[in-house]
């Protein structure tokens, strides 16, 4: 018996969702990820935080899913933010120059232009463990 390549946990709070992923994101599992993110939009969720702490691997097919979801949520007035990307995905974001679309502002305060008032600190990234509202897993073919 094959174990699922990717497990998706979703926890909603009003119009915001925390998606916690575990496993590997590649050509085979990208459709499950895509369906999960699209489902959030259909359910009225416009702000999606994706915790990648337990993701061991993510290739360009996963990056493509995240970029498409970012575009769709932006059109809907929201955002997708990735948290704790694995090294392979962090490298892809760096090489493609699209990290600013998915990673959000730096965690510390932004430097102020000369003569301007100090910038307000950026909001903290979500942390801690939250109970799952739904769990999806599968070997997508």
Backbone as CSV, one residue per row, in Angstrom:
resi,resn,N_x,N_y,N_z,CA_x,CA_y,CA_z,C_x,C_y,C_z
1,UNK,0.842,-1.179,0.000,0.000,0.000,0.000,0.889,1.245,0.000
2,UNK,0.622,2.165,-0.925,1.366,3.411,-1.004,0.808,4.423,-0.011
3,UNK,1.691,5.105,0.693,1.269,6.175,1.589,1.014,7.438,0.778
4,UNK,0.112,8.298,1.237,-0.135,9.536,0.506,1.135,10.381,0.421
5,UNK,1.341,10.990,-0.741,2.494,11.852,-0.939,2.332,13.173,-0.217
6,UNK,1.105,13.661,-0.148,0.837,14.969,0.426,-0.414,14.886,1.277
7,UNK,-0.330,15.453,2.462,-1.489,15.544,3.341,-1.783,17.020,3.547
8,UNK,-3.060,17.374,3.452,-3.493,18.763,3.563,-4.447,18.881,4.739
9,UNK,-4.107,19.738,5.700,-4.991,20.049,6.831,-5.460,21.483,6.651
10,UNK,-6.728,21.712,6.918,-7.273,23.066,6.770,-8.012,23.466,8.033
11,UNK,-7.710,24.663,8.511,-8.400,25.218,9.668,-8.871,26.623,9.293
12,UNK,-10.181,26.848,9.351,-10.764,28.137,8.979,-11.077,28.972,10.206
13,UNK,-10.894,30.271,10.039,-11.350,31.269,11.004,-11.961,32.394,10.194
14,UNK,-13.276,32.451,10.196,-14.029,33.431,9.408,-13.609,33.344,7.940
15,UNK,-13.041,34.437,7.389,-12.670,34.416,5.972,-11.169,34.183,5.775
16,UNK,-10.539,33.528,6.760,-9.099,33.227,6.711,-8.902,31.732,6.957
17,UNK,-7.919,31.138,6.282,-7.632,29.713,6.469,-6.145,29.496,6.697
18,UNK,-5.847,28.519,7.531,-4.482,28.031,7.693,-4.454,26.650,7.058
19,UNK,-3.639,26.516,6.022,-3.438,25.232,5.355,-2.086,24.708,5.832
20,UNK,-2.079,23.532,6.447,-0.842,22.906,6.886,-0.594,21.703,5.989
21,UNK,0.556,21.715,5.333,0.901,20.649,4.392,1.979,19.761,4.988
22,UNK,1.922,18.475,4.630,2.912,17.517,5.080,3.215,16.555,3.938
23,UNK,4.484,16.349,3.665,4.866,15.411,2.608,5.645,16.092,1.508
24,UNK,5.342,15.727,0.256,6.055,16.242,-0.906,5.070,16.844,-1.901
25,UNK,5.480,17.967,-2.493,4.669,18.616,-3.526,5.443,18.490,-4.829
26,UNK,4.846,17.759,-5.769,5.471,17.571,-7.070,4.368,17.421,-8.110
27,UNK,4.731,16.988,-9.285,3.766,16.870,-10.382,2.579,15.977,-10.019
28,UNK,2.824,14.920,-9.245,1.752,14.002,-8.867,0.823,14.577,-7.798
29,UNK,1.365,15.344,-6.856,0.542,15.842,-5.751,0.051,17.278,-5.946
30,UNK,0.570,17.986,-6.932,0.150,19.374,-7.175,-1.360,19.513,-7.407
31,UNK,-2.019,18.579,-8.109,-3.469,18.721,-8.289,-4.246,18.718,-6.963
32,UNK,-3.802,17.937,-5.987,-4.457,17.934,-4.671,-4.289,19.296,-4.008
33,UNK,-3.090,19.848,-4.060,-2.834,21.167,-3.495,-3.677,22.228,-4.200
34,UNK,-3.710,22.175,-5.511,-4.493,23.126,-6.302,-5.972,23.062,-5.917
35,UNK,-6.516,21.859,-5.833,-7.925,21.684,-5.462,-8.200,22.225,-4.066
36,UNK,-7.265,22.031,-3.149,-7.434,22.505,-1.773,-7.471,24.026,-1.711
37,UNK,-6.574,24.675,-2.443,-6.534,26.132,-2.446,-7.748,26.723,-3.175
38,UNK,-8.143,26.109,-4.276,-9.333,26.574,-4.992,-10.593,26.407,-4.150
39,UNK,-10.644,25.353,-3.367,-11.785,25.116,-2.477,-11.916,26.246,-1.452
40,UNK,-10.793,26.725,-0.960,-10.817,27.862,-0.026,-11.534,29.052,-0.665
41,UNK,-11.164,29.370,-1.900,-11.791,30.503,-2.588,-13.285,30.275,-2.797
42,UNK,-13.655,29.062,-3.191,-15.082,28.752,-3.371,-15.856,28.872,-2.067
43,UNK,-15.174,28.612,-0.943,-15.814,28.694,0.367,-15.790,30.110,0.948
44,UNK,-15.319,31.093,0.174,-15.306,32.476,0.633,-14.069,32.881,1.418
45,UNK,-13.049,32.023,1.416,-11.792,32.331,2.106,-10.933,33.159,1.154
46,UNK,-10.476,34.324,1.607,-9.651,35.177,0.752,-8.231,35.346,1.260
47,UNK,-7.982,34.999,2.492,-6.637,35.062,3.041,-6.229,33.650,3.448
48,UNK,-5.169,33.162,2.817,-4.733,31.783,3.035,-3.276,31.788,3.477
49,UNK,-3.039,31.279,4.680,-1.693,31.078,5.187,-1.351,29.608,4.999
50,UNK,-0.192,29.333,4.418,0.226,27.963,4.138,1.471,27.649,4.962
51,UNK,1.321,26.710,5.893,2.443,26.275,6.727,3.132,25.104,6.043
52,UNK,4.385,25.314,5.666,5.154,24.299,4.939,6.206,23.628,5.816
53,UNK,6.082,23.751,7.115,7.074,23.200,8.044,7.337,21.720,7.795
54,UNK,6.299,20.942,7.503,6.439,19.490,7.333,6.555,19.050,5.874
55,UNK,6.802,20.000,4.970,6.993,19.652,3.557,8.478,19.385,3.333
56,UNK,8.766,18.186,2.824,10.156,17.782,2.592,10.682,18.246,1.238
57,UNK,9.764,18.438,0.266,10.176,18.750,-1.100,9.062,19.490,-1.804
58,UNK,9.417,20.455,-2.631,8.443,21.151,-3.476,9.156,21.564,-4.752
59,UNK,8.642,21.102,-5.897,9.268,21.453,-7.168,8.496,22.593,-7.842
60,UNK,8.841,22.868,-9.094,8.234,23.994,-9.801,6.735,23.812,-10.037
61,UNK,6.233,22.588,-10.040,4.786,22.404,-10.197,4.058,22.916,-8.952
62,UNK,4.656,22.738,-7.781,4.080,23.295,-6.563,4.155,24.813,-6.561
63,UNK,5.297,25.357,-6.990,5.430,26.812,-7.089,4.373,27.376,-8.016
64,UNK,4.121,26.711,-9.129,3.099,27.157,-10.074,1.723,27.202,-9.412
65,UNK,1.388,26.196,-8.612,0.104,26.176,-7.908,0.016,27.355,-6.947
66,UNK,1.083,27.609,-6.198,1.075,28.730,-5.253,0.931,30.068,-5.979
67,UNK,1.622,30.229,-7.107,1.524,31.483,-7.859,0.129,31.689,-8.428
68,UNK,-0.473,30.627,-8.941,-1.844,30.728,-9.459,-2.812,31.086,-8.337
69,UNK,-2.653,30.456,-7.178,-3.521,30.761,-6.037,-3.323,32.211,-5.579
70,UNK,-2.072,32.694,-5.596,-1.808,34.084,-5.216,-2.520,35.042,-6.167
71,UNK,-2.480,34.740,-7.449,-3.164,35.579,-8.438,-4.675,35.573,-8.197
72,UNK,-5.243,34.393,-7.968,-6.688,34.291,-7.763,-7.132,34.985,-6.481
73,UNK,-6.358,34.852,-5.411,-6.752,35.499,-4.161,-6.579,37.014,-4.246
74,UNK,-5.569,37.476,-4.971,-5.392,38.916,-5.149,-6.583,39.513,-5.872
75,UNK,-7.059,38.839,-6.903,-8.244,39.295,-7.635,-9.453,39.352,-6.701
76,UNK,-9.519,38.421,-5.758,-10.642,38.373,-4.809,-10.430,39.308,-3.614
77,UNK,-9.314,40.052,-3.604,-9.058,40.991,-2.517,-8.328,40.384,-1.326
78,UNK,-7.683,39.251,-1.518,-6.986,38.587,-0.417,-5.534,38.324,-0.761
79,UNK,-4.975,37.293,-0.115,-3.565,36.961,-0.329,-3.290,35.525,0.098
80,UNK,-2.249,34.957,-0.493,-1.688,33.669,-0.061,-0.308,33.975,0.479
81,UNK,-0.003,33.463,1.665,1.313,33.662,2.274,1.886,32.314,2.673
82,UNK,3.113,32.049,2.235,3.802,30.808,2.573,4.657,31.040,3.813
83,UNK,4.646,30.069,4.718,5.421,30.149,5.949,6.306,28.906,6.064
84,UNK,7.567,29.098,6.376,8.545,28.028,6.579,8.727,27.146,5.342
85,UNK,9.011,27.750,4.174,9.197,26.920,2.971,10.438,26.036,3.115
86,UNK,10.387,24.824,2.534,11.574,23.965,2.562,12.680,24.599,1.709
87,UNK,13.931,24.198,1.927,15.056,24.809,1.199,14.902,24.795,-0.322
88,UNK,14.371,23.727,-0.886,14.218,23.655,-2.346,13.254,24.738,-2.836
89,UNK,12.137,24.920,-2.140,11.175,25.945,-2.535,11.743,27.344,-2.293
90,UNK,12.445,27.533,-1.190,13.069,28.832,-0.921,14.035,29.190,-2.053
91,UNK,14.777,28.200,-2.524,15.719,28.426,-3.628,14.972,28.771,-4.916
92,UNK,13.878,28.064,-5.206,13.067,28.379,-6.394,12.520,29.802,-6.321
93,UNK,12.039,30.198,-5.148,11.517,31.558,-4.971,12.616,32.591,-5.207
94,UNK,13.826,32.281,-4.751,14.950,33.183,-4.934,15.355,33.262,-6.411
95,UNK,15.476,32.113,-7.058,15.896,32.078,-8.459,14.904,32.761,-9.393
96,UNK,13.622,32.599,-9.107,12.588,33.172,-9.975,12.253,34.615,-9.617
97,UNK,12.691,35.063,-8.448,12.416,36.431,-8.038,10.969,36.687,-7.656
98,UNK,10.225,35.640,-7.345,8.808,35.824,-7.031,8.479,35.636,-5.550
99,UNK,9.503,35.585,-4.715,9.274,35.426,-3.287,8.411,36.524,-2.699
100,UNK,8.551,37.755,-3.222,7.762,38.866,-2.699,6.261,38.652,-2.877
101,UNK,5.881,37.828,-3.839,4.461,37.549,-4.073,3.874,36.586,-3.046
102,UNK,4.717,35.731,-2.483,4.231,34.657,-1.626,4.719,34.707,-0.184
103,UNK,5.815,35.394,0.067,6.378,35.376,1.404,5.986,36.588,2.236
104,UNK,5.486,37.630,1.620,5.062,38.806,2.357,6.236,39.647,2.796
105,UNK,5.942,40.659,3.610,6.999,41.575,4.053,7.945,40.897,5.032
106,UNK,9.141,41.453,5.214,10.067,40.898,6.203,9.441,40.909,7.584
107,UNK,9.928,40.044,8.470,9.326,39.933,9.796,9.634,41.129,10.682
108,UNK,10.698,41.855,10.409,11.049,43.029,11.212,10.515,44.298,10.583
109,UNK,10.741,45.434,11.245,10.287,46.699,10.672,11.071,47.038,9.413
110,UNK,10.385,47.678,8.486,11.027,48.103,7.250,11.776,49.413,7.500
111,UNK,12.924,49.615,6.849,13.638,50.876,7.030,12.815,52.031,6.473
112,UNK,12.921,53.187,7.125,12.194,54.378,6.688,13.022,55.160,5.683
113,UNK,12.341,55.756,4.699,13.067,56.673,3.827,13.521,57.880,4.642
114,UNK,14.610,58.525,4.276,15.090,59.679,5.036,14.006,60.744,5.182
115,UNK,13.845,61.245,6.407,12.873,62.307,6.664,11.480,61.823,6.986
116,UNK,11.197,60.541,6.808,9.863,59.999,7.094,9.813,59.440,8.507
117,UNK,8.612,59.276,9.019,8.414,58.658,10.327,8.785,57.183,10.235
118,UNK,9.186,56.546,11.342,9.524,55.118,11.323,8.340,54.271,10.857
119,UNK,8.653,53.223,10.130,7.619,52.306,9.639,7.091,51.462,10.791
120,UNK,5.817,51.127,10.713,5.218,50.244,11.718,5.731,48.834,11.507
121,UNK,5.875,48.048,12.588,6.334,46.676,12.421,5.324,45.861,11.624
122,UNK,5.830,44.907,10.854,4.961,44.013,10.083,4.243,43.075,11.040
123,UNK,3.014,42.633,10.689,2.304,41.693,11.559,3.073,40.385,11.668
124,UNK,2.977,39.772,12.823,3.670,38.503,13.065,3.017,37.398,12.260
125,UNK,3.825,36.453,11.813,3.310,35.281,11.098,2.591,34.382,12.091
126,UNK,1.559,33.663,11.624,0.859,32.753,12.524,1.812,31.696,13.062
127,UNK,1.569,31.284,14.293,2.426,30.266,14.875,1.599,29.363,15.768
128,UNK,2.234,28.320,16.211,1.556,27.383,17.104,0.747,26.370,16.323
129,UNK,0.290,25.404,17.026,-0.497,24.348,16.417,-1.970,24.662,16.581
130,UNK,-2.712,24.508,15.527,-4.148,24.709,15.602,-4.843,23.435,15.191
131,UNK,-6.015,23.158,15.738,-6.716,21.944,15.349,-7.144,22.020,13.889
132,UNK,-7.211,20.902,13.261,-7.592,20.835,11.867,-9.098,20.800,11.711
133,UNK,-9.588,21.563,10.753,-11.006,21.543,10.458,-11.306,20.453,9.428
134,UNK,-10.375,20.238,8.525,-10.561,19.167,7.552,-9.193,18.634,7.144
135,UNK,-9.171,17.407,6.712,-7.935,16.769,6.315,-8.166,16.134,4.953
136,UNK,-7.248,16.393,4.030,-7.302,15.774,2.715,-5.972,15.099,2.495
137,UNK,-5.999,13.930,1.943,-4.740,13.313,1.538,-5.036,12.395,0.387
138,UNK,-4.018,12.098,-0.347,-4.251,11.183,-1.454,-3.079,11.088,-2.367
139,UNK,-3.086,10.085,-3.139,-2.113,9.891,-4.176,-2.829,10.248,-5.459
140,UNK,-2.668,11.477,-5.911,-3.393,11.995,-7.071,-2.801,11.428,-8.327
141,UNK,-3.629,10.957,-9.198,-3.181,10.415,-10.493,-3.967,11.046,-11.607
